[in-house]
């Protein structure tokens, strides 16, 4: 299985919203997500079968941009609380395992820090949590069962360099 991880784009400040889950993308954040996804598609040939996303507004907006740019085979975006900021890698694995993906599936996961960085670090066997800027994207190839140290980092596109 190929997992693509996309951190949502830059969001409006927390002080502007009653709840963290309601924060929306800035115009710059949306533009960087679109640019990163275009690089992934046209430079790395990314094709996806499904999109899974945190239900938080900024993640869902990023997932919608991914749906527009990458045109997944199954266009419905699956939302789940397992992809919100505070979830552990094991909660993410449990959710992904319930989706019953095949070994050839290509899945985009749209989430938040610190969960996304911790999940990537755990998958590739790193002891340190990976810093992951808003709008960044990574490809992790899973060589068997989805669990700790089962993945290989193939590439990372940092939104900070575009």
FENHU-V285115 format. One record per residue. N is the residue number from 1. RES is the residue in one letter. PHI is phi in whole degrees, 0 to 359 (none if undefined). BURIAL is # if it has 9 or more other C-alpha atoms within 8 Angstrom, else .. Layout:
N_RES_PHI_BURIAL ; N_RES_PHI_BURIAL
This chain:
1_X_none_# ; 2_X_250_# ; 3_X_250_# ; 4_X_253_# ; 5_X_250_# ; 6_X_235_# ; 7_X_277_# ; 8_X_308_# ; 9_X_287_# ; 10_X_305_# ; 11_X_248_# ; 12_X_300_# ; 13_X_300_. ; 14_X_302_# ; 15_X_297_. ; 16_X_279_. ; 17_X_226_# ; 18_X_294_. ; 19_X_233_. ; 20_X_302_. ; 21_X_293_. ; 22_X_265_# ; 23_X_295_# ; 24_X_252_# ; 25_X_292_# ; 26_X_281_# ; 27_X_295_. ; 28_X_293_. ; 29_X_297_# ; 30_X_295_# ; 31_X_295_. ; 32_X_292_# ; 33_X_299_# ; 34_X_300_# ; 35_X_295_# ; 36_X_299_# ; 37_X_295_# ; 38_X_293_# ; 39_X_299_# ; 40_X_301_# ; 41_X_287_# ; 42_X_270_. ; 43_X_265_. ; 44_X_255_. ; 45_X_67_. ; 46_X_296_. ; 47_X_230_# ; 48_X_231_# ; 49_X_264_# ; 50_X_216_# ; 51_X_237_# ; 52_X_243_# ; 53_X_217_# ; 54_X_298_# ; 55_X_281_# ; 56_X_298_# ; 57_X_306_# ; 58_X_293_# ; 59_X_288_# ; 60_X_297_# ; 61_X_299_# ; 62_X_295_# ; 63_X_296_# ; 64_X_295_# ; 65_X_296_# ; 66_X_299_# ; 67_X_298_# ; 68_X_292_. ; 69_X_282_# ; 70_X_268_# ; 71_X_48_# ; 72_X_296_# ; 73_X_297_. ; 74_X_245_. ; 75_X_288_# ; 76_X_291_. ; 77_X_271_# ; 78_X_266_. ; 79_X_258_. ; 80_X_203_# ; 81_X_296_. ; 82_X_295_# ; 83_X_251_# ; 84_X_281_# ; 85_X_304_# ; 86_X_273_. ; 87_X_284_# ; 88_X_277_# ; 89_X_305_# ; 90_X_291_. ; 91_X_290_# ; 92_X_295_# ; 93_X_299_# ; 94_X_300_. ; 95_X_298_# ; 96_X_297_# ; 97_X_297_# ; 98_X_290_. ; 99_X_281_. ; 100_X_57_. ; 101_X_281_. ; 102_X_270_. ; 103_X_295_. ; 104_X_262_. ; 105_X_290_# ; 106_X_240_# ; 107_X_237_# ; 108_X_260_# ; 109_X_248_# ; 110_X_252_# ; 111_X_212_# ; 112_X_227_# ; 113_X_277_# ; 114_X_273_# ; 115_X_303_# ; 116_X_295_# ; 117_X_294_# ; 118_X_293_# ; 119_X_293_# ; 120_X_299_# ; 121_X_302_# ; 122_X_294_# ; 123_X_298_# ; 124_X_266_# ; 125_X_81_# ; 126_X_268_. ; 127_X_276_. ; 128_X_257_. ; 129_X_290_# ; 130_X_284_. ; 131_X_288_. ; 132_X_215_# ; 133_X_296_# ; 134_X_305_# ; 135_X_86_# ; 136_X_279_# ; 137_X_219_# ; 138_X_224_# ; 139_X_248_# ; 140_X_237_# ; 141_X_267_# ; 142_X_259_# ; 143_X_272_. ; 144_X_185_. ; 145_X_289_. ; 146_X_286_# ; 147_X_197_. ; 148_X_308_# ; 149_X_59_. ; 150_X_260_# ; 151_X_240_# ; 152_X_235_# ; 153_X_286_# ; 154_X_267_. ; 155_X_201_. ; 156_X_218_# ; 157_X_249_# ; 158_X_268_# ; 159_X_292_# ; 160_X_288_. ; 161_X_259_. ; 162_X_257_.
